[in-house]
Amino acid sequence: MENPLDKVKAIIPHREPFLFVDRIVEQSEGRIVTEREVSADEPQFAGHYPGSPLMPGVLLCEACFQTGAMLLRSAGASPASVAGASPATVMKRNRGYLPHWEQEGATYFVTFRLADSIPESAREQIELERWDIVATAEQVGRPLSDKERERLDHLYSERVDELLNAGSGACHFRNEQCAQVVADTLAKFDGERYDLFAWCVMPNHVHTVFRPRSGHGLSDVLHSWKSYTAKACNKLLGRTGEFWQRESFDRLIRNETEFERRVRYTLENPVVAGLRDWKWVGGAVGEAPTAGAGGAPALRDAGEAPALRDEKKPVLTRILEAKFRGMVHPGDVLTIEVAQEEKMGDAFVMNGKVSVAGKNVLRVKFIVAMVEI
């Protein structure tokens, strides 16, 4: 007979001492009930009110989140690959006007552009539309839907790229010395701080596909690139003032198909823009990026592409409400009930309840989103 705990471990990746579900009691569409026996030798009791041990409320919430992650099996999550419900793996960081999503070990498609590369009126209109999409989702407490993400991509990949490829502004990278500065800067820490898979220096913007290495975040790498090249190019051009547009466009690449599409897009951008014999484009060959000569450069072997996964996994995105109504002590048996209240795109609003001997000790309302990681 299958061990109930083994069944739990087959669904979610949590393990002791951070596993707070022992068994599934019952499950139906949109609802699940689990149990958890609280033992006196659990590590939290060594420091949480020693002598009068109480179960921390945050761990009661975690039991609900883990139970909710198990419920999402019926919402399309792969049983063998359910991600941790807490803490969230994908982090939102604010840089400039718009939020940016980052993940440890992820690969990104990033575009950054010169300050005058898009007319001010067009830039403000696009940023207003992009911000409105994000703000609408945040106002109702949910993550972006697939359609909203597609709309954000459309605003940049089509509208902004069309403006960039038109060659607006001073186009400083038609100056070969400036283009060389950027190309050399991208190459400098490849293989050390990041892995650079493809790059392209266009007359007024730069495309890159890269993966930051451990200890070097996306924002850190971008700041380093933009800060150094701005100073060096301004010096070459005999100018002062803003060089790069503050806001960059970064897209977390979610699977192999998207990786290949973004790399190909980067390498073919000069041809699409009508540039002939444009040499400031390259893919990673061996240990360093090399420039092409108008054709598509060779890439690293397919076996060296970043390890990416297609499956969507449940990730806690927001706690809407939590009410504690009692205390839990060692020896208590928790009954954890979670029900799906509403589905919004790839996000699920859930209601959780924890009881001991029929008495409610916690009610919590939270959102879990299905996220490709």
Residue pairs with C-beta under 8 A, 6 or more apart in sequence:
4 22
4 23
4 24
5 22
5 23
7 23
7 24
8 19
8 21
8 22
8 23
8 24
8 34
8 70
9 15
9 19
10 79
10 80
11 69
11 70
11 73
11 79
11 80
11 82
12 19
12 21
12 66
12 69
12 70
12 82
12 84
12 85
13 81
13 82
13 83
13 84
14 20
14 21
14 66
14 84
17 42
17 43
18 62
19 66
20 36
20 59
20 62
20 63
20 66
21 34
21 35
21 36
21 63
21 66
21 67
21 70
21 336
22 34
22 35
22 36
22 37
23 34
23 35
24 32
24 33
24 34
24 70
25 33
25 34
25 35
25 335
26 32
26 33
27 33
27 70
27 71
27 74
29 74
30 71
30 74
30 339
30 340
31 71
31 337
31 338
31 339
31 340
32 67
32 68
32 70
32 71
32 337
32 338
32 339
33 335
33 336
33 337
33 338
34 63
34 67
34 70
34 335
34 336
35 333
35 334
35 335
35 336
36 63
36 333
36 334
36 336
37 332
37 333
37 334
38 55
38 328
38 329
38 330
38 331
38 332
38 333
38 334
39 330
39 331
40 53
40 330
40 331
42 330
44 55
44 56
44 59
45 53
45 330
48 54
48 55
48 56
53 329
53 330
54 327
54 328
54 329
55 327
55 328
55 329
55 330
55 332
57 322
57 324
57 362
60 324
60 328
60 334
60 354
60 361
60 362
61 86
61 319
61 322
61 352
61 362
61 364
61 366
62 85
62 86
63 334
63 336
63 354
64 336
64 338
64 350
64 352
64 353
64 354
64 362
64 364
64 366
65 85
65 86
65 316
65 352
65 366
65 368
66 85
67 336
67 337
67 338
67 352
68 85
68 314
68 338
68 348
68 350
68 352
68 366
68 368
69 77
69 82
69 83
69 84
69 85
69 314
69 368
70 82
71 338
71 340
71 350
72 82
72 314
72 348
72 368
72 370
73 79
73 82
75 340
75 343
75 348
75 370
76 312
76 370
77 311
77 312
77 313
77 314
77 370
78 311
78 313
81 309
81 311
81 313
82 313
82 314
83 89
83 313
83 314
83 315
83 371
83 373
84 315
85 314
85 315
85 316
85 368
86 316
87 316
88 315
88 316
88 317
89 103
89 104
89 313
89 315
89 371
89 373
90 101
90 102
90 103
90 252
90 315
90 371
90 373
91 101
91 102
91 103
92 99
92 100
92 101
92 102
93 99
93 100
93 101
93 102
93 219
94 100
95 219
95 247
95 248
96 246
96 247
96 248
97 127
97 131
97 247
98 127
98 130
98 131
98 134
98 247
99 134
100 218
100 219
100 250
101 252
102 217
102 218
102 219
102 252
103 252
103 373
104 214
105 211
105 214
106 211
106 212
106 218
106 252
106 253
107 197
107 209
107 210
107 211
107 252
107 253
107 259
107 306
107 308
108 208
108 209
108 210
108 211
108 212
108 218
108 250
108 251
108 252
108 253
109 207
109 208
109 209
109 250
109 251
109 253
109 262
109 265
109 266
110 207
110 208
110 209
110 210
110 218
110 222
110 248
110 249
110 250
110 251
111 156
111 205
111 206
111 207
111 208
111 248
111 249
111 250
112 205
112 206
112 222
112 225
112 226
112 244
112 245
112 248
112 249
113 164
113 204
113 205
113 206
113 244
113 245
114 169
114 170
114 171
114 172
114 173
114 204
114 205
114 243
114 244
114 245
115 169
115 242
115 243
115 244
115 245
116 168
116 169
116 170
116 204
117 163
117 164
117 168
117 169
117 204
117 205
117 245
118 126
118 160
118 163
118 164
118 168
118 169
118 245
119 163
119 168
122 163
123 245
126 155
126 156
126 159
126 160
127 247
129 155
130 152
130 155
130 156
133 144
133 148
133 151
133 152
134 144
134 152
136 148
137 143
137 144
137 145
137 148
140 344
141 318
141 320
141 367
142 317
142 318
142 344
142 345
142 347
142 349
142 367
142 369
143 317
143 345
143 346
143 347
143 367
143 369
143 371
144 152
144 345
145 344
145 345
145 346
145 347
146 345
146 346
147 345
148 345
153 251
156 249
160 249
164 202
164 204
164 205
165 202
165 269
165 272
165 273
165 274
167 203
167 204
167 273
168 204
169 204
170 204
171 203
171 204
172 178
172 203
172 204
172 233
172 237
172 243
173 179
173 182
173 201
173 202
173 203
173 204
173 280
174 203
175 236
175 237
177 236
178 233
178 236
178 237
179 201
179 280
181 229
181 232
181 233
181 236
182 201
182 206
182 225
182 229
182 233
182 280
183 199
183 201
183 280
183 282
183 289
183 291
185 225
185 228
185 229
185 232
186 196
186 199
186 206
186 208
186 225
186 289
187 196
187 288
187 289
189 224
190 196
190 210
190 284
190 287
190 288
190 289
191 287
191 288
192 213
193 212
193 213
193 216
193 221
193 224
194 210
194 211
194 212
194 213
194 216
194 221
195 210
195 211
195 213
195 284
195 306
196 208
196 209
196 210
196 284
196 289
197 209
197 210
197 211
197 259
197 263
197 283
197 284
197 299
197 300
197 305
197 306
198 207
198 208
198 209
198 262
198 263
198 266
198 267
198 282
198 283
198 284
198 299
199 206
199 207
199 208
199 209
199 210
199 266
199 281
199 282
199 283
199 289
200 206
200 207
200 208
200 266
200 267
200 269
200 270
200 280
200 281
200 282
201 280
201 281
202 269
202 270
202 273
202 275
202 280
203 275
207 265
207 266
207 269
208 266
209 253
209 259
209 262
209 263
209 266
210 221
211 306
212 218
212 220
212 221
218 250
222 248
222 250
226 243
226 244
226 248
229 243
229 244
230 243
230 244
233 243
234 240
234 241
234 243
251 262
253 259
253 262
253 306
253 308
254 308
254 310
254 372
254 373
255 308
255 309
255 310
255 372
256 305
256 308
256 310
258 308
259 305
259 306
259 308
260 305
263 283
263 299
266 281
267 281
267 283
267 292
267 296
267 297
268 296
269 281
270 278
270 280
270 281
270 294
271 294
276 294
277 293
277 294
278 294
279 291
279 292
279 293
279 294
280 291
281 291
281 292
281 297
282 289
282 290
282 291
282 292
282 297
283 289
283 290
283 292
283 296
283 297
283 298
283 299
283 300
284 299
284 300
285 297
285 298
285 299
285 300
290 297
291 297
309 372
309 373
310 372
311 372
311 373
312 346
312 370
312 371
312 372
312 373
313 370
313 371
313 372
313 373
314 348
314 368
314 369
314 370
314 371
315 368
315 369
315 370
315 371
315 373
316 366
316 367
316 368
317 347
317 367
317 368
317 369
318 366
318 367
319 364
319 365
319 366
320 349
320 365
320 366
320 367
321 363
321 364
321 365
322 362
322 363
322 364
322 365
323 362
323 363
323 364
324 361
324 362
325 360
325 361
325 362
325 363
326 356
326 359
326 360
326 361
326 362
327 361
328 334
328 354
328 356
328 361
332 356
332 357
333 356
333 357
334 354
334 355
334 356
335 354
335 355
335 356
336 352
336 353
336 354
337 352
337 353
337 354
337 355
338 350
338 351
338 352
338 353
339 350
339 351
340 348
340 349
340 350
341 349
341 350
341 351
341 365
342 348
342 349
343 349
346 369
346 370
346 371
347 367
347 368
347 369
347 370
348 367
348 368
348 369
348 370
349 365
349 366
349 367
350 365
350 366
350 367
350 368
351 363
351 364
351 365
352 362
352 363
352 364
352 365
352 366
353 360
353 362
353 363
353 364
354 360
354 361
354 362
355 361
